[in-house]
Amino acid sequence: MARVRDRTEDFKEASRVAALSNGYSEAQLAALMTSFIMHKSLPKSAFIKSAIKTLESIKELESFLVKHKKDYKDLHRTTEQERDNIEHEVGIFVKACKEQIDILQNRIHEEEENRNTKTWFRLSNSSHVDLVAHKHGVVLILSERLNSVTSQFDRLRSERFQDAINRAMPRRKVQRKIEAKPVELSVDELPQIAEAETSTRATVRVQEQLLDDETRSLQIELSSMLDAVEETERKMMEMSALNHLISTHVQQQTQQIEQLYLQAVEATNNVEKGNKELSQAIQRNSSSRTFLLLFFIVLTFSVLFLDWYS
């Protein structure tokens, strides 16, 4: 069996000679061959550019949290004012990212409204549905990424609040010890000193009793105020936890709504395909009926002609 000769190099040489004869230079031929091998990337749309910019902002927020995580958690490295500044900057980052995501979502809704208008005039395109579903998926991915970053910061902030509550707990008072110094007295002064000490002790006991009563009342008042403050702080922590839980559930519901929307889009495409198939089947049925009717008419005339001819 004869071998087939590879003529690829001959074809390349013939193509080069033909291009040179038509006025192409070697540099133009090299650029043309490079364009065949390395295709130019398609221009990005405004939606894709905005989505990439939003993703870069979310990445900057994540790197900012990683950079200042130790400073935010360690009480000895930064002050309360610096931690408040970190929270403020993170809040600005999150607000900007949410605004960008909302802008992308509004663009998708505007395109949906334009598509509905075109569909009313029967100018719809099936590829547009897939493009809108892809954009919804991009917005959903950006929302999930932002939610994961904000949940990390929420955990750090809850740890900070818990540390503040622990520091606010009252400490036990240290009892003071009174040292008694020995005093040397003479024998004649002892009765006078004893009477003076007796009167002084009575006065001191009365004063101590009054001070003890005032101290007890102050302790009761302070303990009640402390209980009220602790109860308020506990309720604030519960409200913060509930707020985070609600935001998490809202995000989950958003994902479920996006999934339902994608399923609805897919069902709409299936219904459109089914309608097309039904219309084609109706046309085929009507054409087959017409063909059968013509066939029977021709057959009848043929039989009549053959009968007349015979």
LINRACOR-V279510 format. One line per field, one symbol per residue. ss: DSSP state (A for helix, B for strand, O for the rest). phi: phi as a letter, one per 20 degrees, with the letter a starting at -180 (. if undefined). burial: b if it has 16 or more other ideal C-beta (glycine too) atoms within 10 Angstrom, else e. A space follows every 50 residues. Layout:
ss = ???
phi = ???
burial = ???
This chain:
ss = OOOOOOOAAAAAAAAAAAAAAOOOOAAAAAAAAAAAAOOOOOOOOAAAAA AAAAAAAAAAAAAAAAAAAAAAAOOOOOOAAAAAAAAAAAAAAAAAAAAA AAAAAAAAAAAAAAAAAAAAOOOOOAAAAAAAAAAAAAAAAAAAAAAAAA AAAAAAAAAAAAAAAAAAOOOOOOOOOOOOOOOOOOOOOAAAAAAAAAAA AAAAAAAAAAAAAAAAAAAAAAAAAAAAAAAAAAAAAAAAAAAAAAAAAA AAAAAAAAAAAAAAAAAAAAAAAAAAAAAAAAAAAAAAAAAAAAAAAAAA AAAAAAAAAO
phi = .feeeedffffffffffffffeofefffffffffffedfffffeffffff fffffffffffffffffdffffeefeecefffffffffffffgfffffff ffffffffffffffffffffemcfcfffffffffffffffffffffffff ffffffffffffffffffffeffefeddeeefceceffefffffffffff ffffffffffffffffffffffffffffffffffffffffffffffffff ffffffffffffffffffffffffffffffffffffffffffffffffff ffffffffff
burial = eeeeeeeeeeeeeeeeeeeeeeeeeeeeeeeeeeeeeeeeeeeeeebeeb beebbebbeebbebbeebeeebeeeeebeeeebeebeeebeebbeebeeb beebbeebeeeeeebeeeeeeeeeeeeebeebbebbebbbebbebbbebb eebbebbeebeeeeeeeeeeeeeeeeeeeeeeeeeeeeeeeeeeeeeeee eeeeeeeeeeeeeeeeeeeeeeeeeeeeeeeeeeeeeeeeeeebeeeeee beeeeeebeeeeeeeeeeeeeeeeeeeeeeeeeeeeeeeeeeeeeeeeee eeeeeeeeee
